[in-house]
Amino acid sequence: MDLQGIETPRLAWSGECLVIGLFENAVELTGDLAELDQKLSGTLAELIAEVEFKGKEGSSAITRVGSNSPVRKIAIVGLGQADGLKLETLRRATASAVRLAKREKCKALGISFPVWNNDAAATAQAITEGIELTLHQDSRFKSDAEEKANKLERIELLGLQGQEAAITRGRQICLGVILARELVSAPANIVTPITMAATAEAIAQEYGLELEILERAECEKLGMGAFLGVAQASDLPPKFIHMTYKPAGTPRKKVAIVGKGLTFDSGGLNIKGAGSGIEMMKTDMGGAAATLGAAKAIGQIKPDVEVHFISAVTENMISGHAMHPGDILTASNGKTIEVNNTDAEGRLTLADALVFADKLGLDAILDLATLTGACVVALGDNIAGLWTGDDNLAGQISAAADLAGEKIWRMPMEDKYFDGLKSVVADMKNTGPRPGGAITAALFLKQFVKETPWAHLDVAGPVWTDKEDGYNNAGGTGYPVRTLVNWALS
């Protein structure tokens, strides 16, 4: 699809479908809009009146213009209050515009939206993200995929000429988001530890990243007993992925993104029962998927920072080799863990991954994981929980998420709750009491980072949606790739 910013004003644009963004309670046609309406024989005013359009965010309408018009169809999209305009508003308005155009089987689309905060580059990038993510259809496993293919061939962003770099960056980031979406959406017989490692190899080769994949024996030498305890029941070999982007010159900072990589979670001997959502446990590698997606984006953007992408990838299965409830594992920092629930396995894999990252001499570590149902209970499906004791790091991540339009909420690090993880026979248990379960999970992870500023994101809710939501189609959402990229580049 051809996507470009053009100088042509909306009054002079001609083509198949023109989409105009209008603010709430500001839909009176004045200035160039009045001239455009006159040029379109009053069609724009008629559309606004007919649907009683008020410009509310999320509202939209479209109609056909007379056959002699230079514009065949005219569409309007609500932007909400002018003083509350956000980049996320533009992304979602773009999604509405694209869906209207697709429904009407348009091949060419002109988009006329206001510039956010006098920042044409950020505006062009946000609109580009809205376009690319809305158009993405994951039809790999459907037999009628060809019939549902997108028909849009050309999109022009009116008044955003000269923003090629911003459009390119938006597309680069979206490639990373789409990779994460497709990894999360694919079933566990397609995405395995082996194929995750192969995906990392492909990214490293294409974009010039360094890659280290530790096999089981190498993990044993490093004492990764927590990670390998989870992996020991699977017939598939575990893969510890460490991929590094390094800039050409001296890096401005060095950070790590650590993603939980359970390609399938049966629960182990504490097997997930009826109603547990076991059929969705293909999504339990959502953290690792976003980590690889961020690597793909950063490998293209090539910023002046050093970024390490780390994931301990395995399945949590059941066999005669499975870890038992009550087993004691020793992590690579020497801490011992009593496994009182084999279904709290993600934190065990992250423990060794965090110890590994902590030894790299970094400025900060951010881990992300589909870690707890407790976080979904607390924050719902659309908001991730953020835990960190570092206010500066929390501010950086929150700002990155706000820019991306990806919702997070900082949660308390209540140290007293660690009492619930105390074990009679080991340094700690891997789960505590049910109340505050997402907090105790974060406190567990905290035990494996000694030197480096660290933050934890529980993304159990937002990595998946069952229905169309803005620019997300049903399936994996690619959350929070854009936040990760923004944070790494900040």
Sequence and secondary structure as in RCSB ss.txt:
>XXXX:A:sequence
MDLQGIETPRLAWSGECLVIGLFENAVELTGDLAELDQKLSGTLAELIAEVEFKGKEGSSAITRVGSNSPVRKIA
IVGLGQADGLKLETLRRATASAVRLAKREKCKALGISFPVWNNDAAATAQAITEGIELTLHQDSRFKSDAEEKAN
KLERIELLGLQGQEAAITRGRQICLGVILARELVSAPANIVTPITMAATAEAIAQEYGLELEILERAECEKLGMG
AFLGVAQASDLPPKFIHMTYKPAGTPRKKVAIVGKGLTFDSGGLNIKGAGSGIEMMKTDMGGAAATLGAAKAIGQ
IKPDVEVHFISAVTENMISGHAMHPGDILTASNGKTIEVNNTDAEGRLTLADALVFADKLGLDAILDLATLTGAC
VVALGDNIAGLWTGDDNLAGQISAAADLAGEKIWRMPMEDKYFDGLKSVVADMKNTGPRPGGAITAALFLKQFVK
ETPWAHLDVAGPVWTDKEDGYNNAGGTGYPVRTLVNWALS
>XXXX:A:secstr
 EEEEE   TTT  EEEEEEEE TT     HHHHHHHHHTTTHHHHHHHHTT    TT EEEEE  TTSSEEEEE
EEE   GGG  HHHHHHHHHHHHHHHHHTT SEEEEE   GGG HHHHHHHHHHHHHHHH    TT TTGGGG  
   EEEEET TT HHHHHHHHHHHHHHHHHHHHHHS TTTS HHHHHHHHHHHHHHHT EEEEE HHHHHHTT H
HHHHHHTT SS  EEEEEEE  SS  S EEEEEE EEEEE  TTS   TTS GGGGGGGGHHHHHHHHHHHHHHH
H  SSEEEEEEEEEEE  STT   TT EEE TTS EEE S TT  HHHHHHHHHHHHHTT  SEEEEEE   HHH
HHHH SS EEEEES HHHHHHHHHHHHHHT  EEE    GGGGGGG  SSSSEES   STTHHHHHHHHHHTT S
SS EEEEE TTTTEESS BTTB SEE  TTHHHHHHHHH 
